[in-house]
C-alpha cells in the first residue's frame, strides 16, 4: 500500500503554479457532447477523475484523445445513449454532469446513481425537476436516473431552491440544445459555472448572466433545425480550491508562497480571512502571495460562492489549529464534512464537533502519527496539519488526493516540504515482496528519499 510521509516543521517558500480546475474540467468534458464537431480543452488537470470521465465518454461513443500534457480533444459525432453503469458512476460524482447534456443531445439519458466523496447528502431533485420543466419525462428507478425527451426540450423558467453548482451546470447544458430561452434563477455563481458558460458560448449558444444569480440560455433547438453546437477550443479555468489549499499551507507553516495563474477575486473570501488572522496577503493580476504565520483565530461559515467555499473548510480547520484563541468553523453546505476532525485530534489538535460546526482552540502542538484520509479535502487538511506537526506523519488512502490535486507531491516539495510517497512493506502471507519505492523528496536534514511523479 502506498502512503505519504510528511516530516513537519519547514515553512513553505516559493512560487507554485495553480493547475486547471477539476470542477471546471469535468463539466466542460460533458459539454463536448453538445457538439458533433471536435471540442478541444486546454489546461486540463492531470488528476484521477479525468481518465474515469474519459472512459465514460468513450462508452457513449465519443472519441477522446490527448493533445499534449494538458489538452484533450473530444469528438462526439455519434452518440450511443446507453445506460452508464454503476461501476463507473460511483467513482466520480461528476458523472452526473452528463445527464443534462445527453437529454439535450439524444433525448434520452440513463445514469446509475453517482458516487464521489462521502461528504453528505447531495440531492439531485432540482436537476430532475428543472428537466421536467423543460419537457422531459424523468424518473428515479431506485438505482438510476432515467430521462426521456423524444421531441426535444423547450425553454423554461427554473427557480432553484438553493444555488446548486452541478444542478446549474446540468440545466445549462440541457438548455443549450432546447428550443427557446431558459432562465435559471438562484443559480450557482462559482468560477467553474462561469467557465462552463464561456465554453457553451464559444460553441455557439448565447448564455448571459453567468456569475450572477440569474442565467439566461438561448437554446439552438429551434434555429433552422440545428440540434447541436459547433466545436471549439476552450481553456479550463484555474483551480481556486487548489490555490486556497496552498495559501493556507503557507499561513500554517509561517511561509511565503505565491500562487501563480489564479484570478484573485476567486479567493477573496479566503484572502480576507487570512488577513484578519494576521497574515500578509498581496494580489496581482494573476497571482496571490501569502506571507507570515497565522496568529489570530477567526470564525468562518461556508456558503455558496462568493461566500467561503465548502471545499476549503477542512483545510481552514487545520489552519486554525495553529492560531491563537477560540474560533468556530461552521458548515452550511454539507452535513458530513467533518471527517478530518477525529484525525486532527489524533495529532493533538483541540477540536470538537458541535452540530454543524467545529470549535477549534489553539494553538495546538501537533505531533506526527498515522492518519487516514477519507475524502479529497480532508486529505488536504491532514497534509497541512502534517507540515505543522513535530515528527513524521503517515497518511493512508492517499488515492483521494490524486482525485483532486495535480502533482501535489512535487509542488509541495518544490516549496520546501519534506514529503515522500513510499510503499509500505507487505503483510506476511500476502504474496507481495516488501517495498520501499519513493515518490518525491525535500532537502535538508531528515528529509525522506525522492518520489516519482504522480491528479
Rosetta blueprint (number, residue, H / E / L):
1 X L
2 X E
3 X E
4 X E
5 X E
6 X E
7 X E
8 X L
9 X L
10 X L
11 X L
12 X L
13 X E
14 X E
15 X E
16 X E
17 X E
18 X L
19 X L
20 X E
21 X L
22 X H
23 X H
24 X H
25 X H
26 X H
27 X H
28 X H
29 X H
30 X H
31 X H
32 X H
33 X H
34 X H
35 X E
36 X L
37 X L
38 X L
39 X E
40 X E
41 X E
42 X E
43 X L
44 X L
45 X L
46 X L
47 X L
48 X H
49 X H
50 X H
51 X H
52 X H
53 X H
54 X H
55 X H
56 X H
57 X H
58 X H
59 X H
60 X L
61 X L
62 X L
63 X E
64 X E
65 X E
66 X E
67 X L
68 X L
69 X L
70 X L
71 X L
72 X E
73 X E
74 X E
75 X E
76 X L
77 X L
78 X L
79 X L
80 X L
81 X L
82 X L
83 X L
84 X E
85 X L
86 X H
87 X H
88 X H
89 X H
90 X L
91 X L
92 X L
93 X H
94 X H
95 X H
96 X H
97 X H
98 X H
99 X H
100 X H
101 X H
102 X H
103 X H
104 X H
105 X H
106 X H
107 X L
108 X E
109 X E
110 X E
111 X E
112 X E
113 X L
114 X L
115 X L
116 X L
117 X L
118 X L
119 X L
120 X L
121 X L
122 X L
123 X L
124 X L
125 X H
126 X H
127 X H
128 X H
129 X H
130 X H
131 X H
132 X H
133 X H
134 X L
135 X L
136 X L
137 X E
138 X E
139 X E
140 X E
141 X L
142 X L
143 X L
144 X E
145 X E
146 X E
147 X E
148 X E
149 X L
150 X L
151 X L
152 X L
153 X L
154 X E
155 X L
156 X L
157 X E
158 X E
159 X E
160 X L
161 X L
162 X L
163 X L
164 X L
165 X H
166 X H
167 X H
168 X H
169 X H
170 X H
171 X H
172 X H
173 X H
174 X H
175 X H
176 X H
177 X L
178 X L
179 X E
180 X E
181 X E
182 X E
183 X E
184 X E
185 X E
186 X L
187 X L
188 X L
189 X L
190 X L
191 X H
192 X H
193 X H
194 X H
195 X H
196 X H
197 X H
198 X H
199 X H
200 X H
201 X H
202 X H
203 X L
204 X L
205 X L
206 X E
207 X E
208 X E
209 X L
210 X L
211 X L
212 X L
213 X L
214 X E
215 X E
216 X E
217 X E
218 X E
219 X E
220 X E
221 X L
222 X L
223 X L
224 X L
225 X L
226 X L
227 X L
228 X L
229 X E
230 X L
231 X L
232 X E
233 X E
234 X E
235 X E
236 X L
237 X L
238 X E
239 X L
240 X H
241 X H
242 X H
243 X H
244 X H
245 X H
246 X H
247 X H
248 X H
249 X H
250 X H
251 X H
252 X H
253 X H
254 X L
255 X L
256 X E
257 X E
258 X E
259 X E
260 X E
261 X L
262 X L
263 X L
264 X H
265 X H
266 X H
267 X H
268 X H
269 X H
270 X H
271 X H
272 X H
273 X H
274 X H
275 X H
276 X H
277 X L
278 X L
279 X L
280 X E
281 X E
282 X E
283 X E
284 X L
285 X L
286 X L
287 X E
288 X E
289 X E
290 X E
291 X E
292 X L
293 X L
294 X L
295 X L
296 X E
297 X L
298 X L
299 X L
300 X E
301 X E
302 X E
303 X L
304 X L
305 X L
306 X L
307 X L
308 X E
309 X L
310 X H
311 X H
312 X H
313 X H
314 X H
315 X H
316 X H
317 X H
318 X H
319 X H
320 X H
321 X L
322 X L
323 X L
324 X E
325 X E
326 X E
327 X E
328 X E
329 X E
330 X E
331 X L
332 X L
333 X L
334 X L
335 X L
336 X L
337 X L
338 X L
339 X L
340 X H
341 X H
342 X H
343 X H
344 X H
345 X H
346 X H
347 X L
348 X L
349 X L
350 X E
351 X E
352 X E
353 X E
354 X E
355 X L
356 X L
357 X E
358 X E
359 X E
360 X E
361 X E
362 X E
363 X L
364 X L
365 X L
366 X L
367 X E
368 X L
369 X L
370 X E
371 X E
372 X E
373 X L
374 X L
375 X L
376 X H
377 X H
378 X H
379 X H
380 X H
381 X H
382 X H
383 X H
384 X H
385 X H
386 X H
387 X H
388 X H
389 X L
390 X E
391 X L
392 X E
393 X E
394 X E
395 X E
396 X E
397 X L
398 X L
399 X H
400 X H
401 X H
402 X H
403 X H
404 X H
405 X L
406 X L
407 X L
408 X H
409 X H
410 X H
411 X H
412 X H
413 X H
414 X H
415 X L
416 X L
417 X L
418 X E
419 X E
420 X E
421 X E
422 X E
423 X E
424 X L
425 X L
426 X L
427 X L
428 X L
429 X L
430 X L
431 X L
432 X L
433 X L
434 X L
435 X L
436 X L
437 X L
438 X E
439 X E
440 X L
441 X L
442 X L
443 X L
444 X L
445 X L
446 X L
447 X L
448 X L
449 X L
450 X L
451 X E
452 X L
453 X L
454 X L
455 X L
